[in-house]
Amino acid sequence: MKTFVLASVVIAAVLAQPARAQSVTSDAILRKLEARPAATRGLTRPLGPQPAVAPALKPEDRALLQTLSPARGLKQVEREKVAEIVETQDLPKIDIPITFDYDSDRIRPASIPDVNELGKALLDARLAEARFLVNGHTDGAGSAEYNQQLSERRALAIRTYLAERFGFPPERLIAIGYGKERLKNAADPFAEENRRVEVVNLGKN
């Protein structure tokens, strides 16, 4: 309860900050995250919004993704396997430039418009019932253990924001922390762009 109240206070404070125009639109996010059915010869795609469809996965990969839940932490080997599935199966995903203060899980005011666009996209009918990974990342400063905890807090901060601000069902958002394991800019481990959140569409599985 204390954590929930604290998160609410942090989000209220962030919303009170001045913000810039978003750098990404909800439509652009939706296009990246929408899972499209495989093309069928002689058939056209139905008009209008279509629900997200889970990609074709190996049974063992699908079984692992089905075990993911907001209340279940992951061991390093499991995190690595999930990342491998996302990459090798080319799951719909987008790396949104949601930045955080240094050594903090506080969303920077300048990134709030982008988080709001993400919230709008996730509520679209075409993503109905789909589950999503919210992957938190840090830069390369500090120990692996500390960064792991920080990245988990960042992922949870986004999950909490989307649930409170947009009423998005929190059970459909799986927050995972990757610490400094998967730097976006490996050439500059301390670059701000490494402190980010990646969103992945797991489909309905």
C-alpha positions in Angstrom: 0.0 0.0 0.0 2.8 2.4 0.8 4.5 1.7 -2.5 1.2 2.4 -4.3 0.6 5.7 -2.5 4.2 6.8 -3.1 3.9 6.0 -6.8 0.7 8.0 -7.0 2.4 11.0 -5.4 5.3 10.7 -7.8 3.0 10.6 -10.8 1.0 13.5 -9.6 4.2 15.6 -9.2 5.4 14.6 -12.6 2.1 15.6 -14.3 2.3 19.0 -12.7 5.6 19.6 -14.5 5.7 21.5 -17.9 6.1 19.1 -20.8 7.2 19.3 -24.4 5.3 18.0 -27.4 5.6 14.2 -27.8 8.4 12.8 -30.0 6.3 9.8 -31.0 2.5 9.5 -31.7 0.1 6.9 -30.6 -0.5 6.0 -34.2 3.2 5.3 -34.7 3.3 3.2 -31.6 0.2 1.3 -32.6 1.7 0.5 -36.0 4.8 -0.9 -34.4 3.0 -2.9 -31.7 0.1 -4.3 -33.8 0.3 -8.0 -34.4 -1.0 -8.7 -37.9 -2.3 -12.1 -39.0 -0.2 -13.9 -41.6 -1.2 -13.1 -45.2 -3.5 -15.7 -46.8 -3.5 -16.2 -50.5 -6.7 -14.9 -52.1 -8.0 -13.3 -49.0 -7.9 -9.7 -47.9 -7.6 -8.4 -44.4 -10.9 -7.4 -42.9 -11.6 -3.7 -42.6 -11.7 -2.0 -39.2 -9.8 -2.6 -36.0 -8.6 -6.2 -35.5 -7.5 -7.7 -32.1 -3.9 -8.5 -31.6 -2.9 -12.0 -32.6 -0.2 -13.9 -30.8 2.8 -14.6 -33.1 3.6 -18.2 -34.1 5.9 -19.5 -31.3 7.5 -22.7 -30.4 5.5 -24.6 -27.8 8.2 -24.2 -25.2 8.6 -20.5 -25.9 4.9 -20.0 -25.7 4.8 -21.9 -22.4 7.5 -19.6 -20.9 5.7 -16.5 -22.0 2.4 -17.8 -20.5 4.1 -18.2 -17.1 5.0 -14.5 -17.0 2.9 -12.5 -14.6 3.2 -9.1 -12.8 3.8 -10.9 -9.5 6.5 -13.2 -10.7 10.2 -12.2 -10.7 12.6 -13.7 -13.3 16.0 -15.2 -12.9 18.7 -14.0 -15.2 18.6 -17.1 -17.3 14.8 -16.6 -17.8 15.3 -12.9 -18.6 17.8 -13.9 -21.2 15.5 -16.5 -22.7 12.6 -14.0 -22.9 14.9 -11.5 -24.7 16.0 -14.2 -27.1 12.4 -15.1 -27.9 11.6 -11.4 -28.6 14.5 -11.0 -30.9 14.5 -14.3 -32.8 10.7 -14.4 -33.2 10.6 -10.7 -34.1 7.7 -9.9 -31.8 6.1 -6.5 -32.4 8.0 -4.0 -30.2 9.0 -0.4 -29.9 11.8 1.3 -28.1 10.2 4.6 -26.8 12.6 7.3 -25.6 11.2 7.4 -22.1 14.1 8.8 -20.1 14.6 8.9 -16.3 16.6 11.0 -14.0 20.1 9.7 -13.3 20.1 7.0 -10.7 16.3 7.3 -10.4 13.0 5.7 -11.5 11.4 9.2 -11.8 10.1 9.7 -15.3 11.5 13.0 -16.7 8.8 15.6 -17.4 9.9 15.8 -21.0 9.1 12.1 -21.5 5.6 12.3 -20.0 4.0 13.2 -23.4 5.6 10.0 -24.9 4.2 7.9 -22.1 0.8 9.4 -22.6 1.0 8.5 -26.3 1.9 4.9 -25.3 -1.2 4.8 -23.0 -3.5 5.9 -25.8 -2.0 3.3 -28.2 -2.4 0.4 -25.7 -6.1 1.2 -25.3 -6.8 0.8 -29.0 -9.1 -2.0 -30.0 -6.5 -3.5 -32.2 -4.5 -4.4 -29.1 -7.5 -5.7 -27.2 -6.6 -8.4 -24.7 -2.9 -8.5 -25.7 -0.3 -8.6 -23.0 2.8 -6.5 -23.1 6.3 -6.6 -21.7 7.6 -3.4 -20.2 11.3 -3.8 -20.2 13.3 -1.4 -18.0 17.0 -0.6 -18.8 19.7 1.4 -17.2 23.0 2.9 -18.3 26.4 1.2 -17.5 27.2 3.1 -14.3 27.2 1.2 -11.1 27.0 -2.5 -10.1 25.1 -5.1 -12.0 23.0 -5.9 -8.9 22.0 -2.3 -8.2 21.2 -1.6 -11.9 19.0 -4.7 -12.0 17.0 -3.4 -9.1 16.8 0.1 -10.7 15.7 -1.2 -14.0 12.9 -3.1 -12.4 11.8 0.0 -10.6 11.7 1.9 -13.9 9.6 -0.7 -15.6 7.2 -0.7 -12.6 7.1 3.1 -12.7 5.8 2.9 -16.3 3.4 0.1 -15.5 2.0 2.1 -12.5 1.6 5.2 -14.6 -0.3 3.5 -17.3 -2.6 1.7 -14.8 -3.3 4.9 -12.9 -3.4 7.5 -15.6 -5.2 5.4 -18.3 -6.9 2.7 -16.3 -5.0 0.1 -18.3 -5.4 -3.4 -16.7 -2.1 -3.9 -14.8 -2.3 -7.7 -15.2 -1.7 -7.2 -18.9 1.7 -5.4 -18.3 4.6 -7.6 -17.4 7.4 -5.4 -16.0 10.9 -6.8 -16.4 14.3 -5.3 -15.5 17.4 -5.9 -17.6 19.7 -3.6 -15.7 22.8 -2.8 -17.8 22.7 -6.2 -19.6 21.3 -4.8 -22.9 22.6 -1.4 -23.6 21.1 0.5 -26.5 24.3 2.4 -27.0 27.1 0.0 -26.1 29.7 2.3 -27.4 28.8 4.8 -24.7 27.6 2.9 -21.7 26.8 6.0 -19.8 24.6 7.6 -22.5 21.2 8.8 -21.5 19.5 6.8 -24.2 20.5 3.6 -22.3 18.1 4.7 -19.6 14.9 3.6 -21.4 11.9 1.4 -21.6 11.1 -1.1 -24.3 7.5 -2.3 -24.9 6.8 -5.7 -26.6 3.5 -7.1 -27.7 3.2 -10.7 -26.5 -0.2 -11.1 -28.2 -3.0 -13.0 -26.5 -1.4 -16.1 -25.1 
